[in-house]
Amino acid sequence: MIIFRYLSRELLANTFAVCTVLMMVLLSGRFVRYLGQAVAGNLEPGVIFAILGYRIPDFIQMTLPLAFLLAVMLTFGRLYVESEMSVLRACGVSERRLLGYTLVVGSGIALLVAWLSFSVAPSGTGKYLELYTAQQQKSELDQLSAHRFYSLEKGSLIAYAGGVGEDKSLSELFMAMFRPAADNDGRVVDNLVVVRAARGEQQRDSASGEDYLVLQDGLRIEGQPGSREFRLTYFEQYGTRLESGERAPRRPDIDSLSNAELLAAPSSALRDEYRATWYWRLALPILVLVAGLLAVPLARTDPRKGRFGRLLPAIIIYFVYLLALNAVRGSAASGAISPLVGFGAVHGLFVAIALLLFSIERLKLSRLPRRPLWLGSKK
């Protein structure tokens, strides 16, 4: 029991440390990406941390299997390098027994991954998509803040607002744009249009769903630069249509669906894709256990090689395993293979590889002489 507590503490501490490092790398990359979108005006700065928060369960479920693999490699590597493994074997603690302790800890981590994969991550993904899509569907004027010039409509419109209210109402609005028009000779030229208004607000047409900017108490000036002919129009109310994101209804993201929705596919056309997603969620906790099974024989080393000597081969094997699962998911989603057969074959293949690694080591031990060499051979 003491050995189990010692090994469990080491495995959990290393898993937490590795998972934290991997999460920091993933979150920092995403944060830089979302920050760039906020600077470009495609996201509100206030929603960046909310979006990251909703993505965390999905990131954790993907990083925990790799973190557990590396934790087993680091823990057992230290046992080998510091000769603790030799002491344990001398005390009658076999590698098979240590493997059992490792799989007990791995089972707890696998249950956590299963909870994230089947419950928490789909819910978080759904909220993330809802929030992110709402940001992408906002009109360009929703991005305005006071006392700044903005380039809108792909650079064809420059806008400035002296004030922006909490209800997105605008004050002291200035807009400048070029619009095609015909001159006196019938040629198409670009006229400069300048609009200044005391107030403005966005309104949506209930019939068409289009967004409009309604300006009040302003002046519209239109003319060709270099010409003396300009048309001035004073208005009490002036409206123009705004460009906005795509509002067409789209199919919900499969990764955000609950398990009940996946198992009750709405049509035969989506059944294969839904089943593949459900089996993918099931594959992640199994991945944790198989990763632990692979890591124990891969962690064998000697003090001269160090505890990090076999990390790279283990990481390569893990990513080959993960890529194989992804390939099976894609093939199962298209109906090319059965998800049960595909995922089962991949898991079975890597379990067989782990057992082969164990058998190779046992074969090496069986070839060692049973009697010490200095005693000579039996006659």
Secondary structure as GFF3:
##gff-version 3
##sequence-region A 1 379
A	DSSP	alpha_helix	2	39	.	.	.	ID=ss1
A	DSSP	three_ten_helix	45	47	.	.	.	ID=ss2
A	DSSP	alpha_helix	48	81	.	.	.	ID=ss3
A	DSSP	alpha_helix	84	90	.	.	.	ID=ss4
A	DSSP	alpha_helix	95	115	.	.	.	ID=ss5
A	DSSP	pi_helix	116	120	.	.	.	ID=ss6
A	DSSP	alpha_helix	121	136	.	.	.	ID=ss7
A	DSSP	three_ten_helix	140	143	.	.	.	ID=ss8
A	DSSP	beta_strand	149	152	.	.	.	ID=ss9
A	DSSP	beta_strand	157	164	.	.	.	ID=ss10
A	DSSP	beta_strand	170	182	.	.	.	ID=ss11
A	DSSP	beta_strand	188	204	.	.	.	ID=ss12
A	DSSP	beta_strand	211	223	.	.	.	ID=ss13
A	DSSP	beta_strand	230	241	.	.	.	ID=ss14
A	DSSP	three_ten_helix	254	256	.	.	.	ID=ss15
A	DSSP	alpha_helix	259	263	.	.	.	ID=ss16
A	DSSP	alpha_helix	268	298	.	.	.	ID=ss17
A	DSSP	alpha_helix	311	333	.	.	.	ID=ss18
A	DSSP	alpha_helix	339	366	.	.	.	ID=ss19
A	DSSP	three_ten_helix	373	375	.	.	.	ID=ss20
###
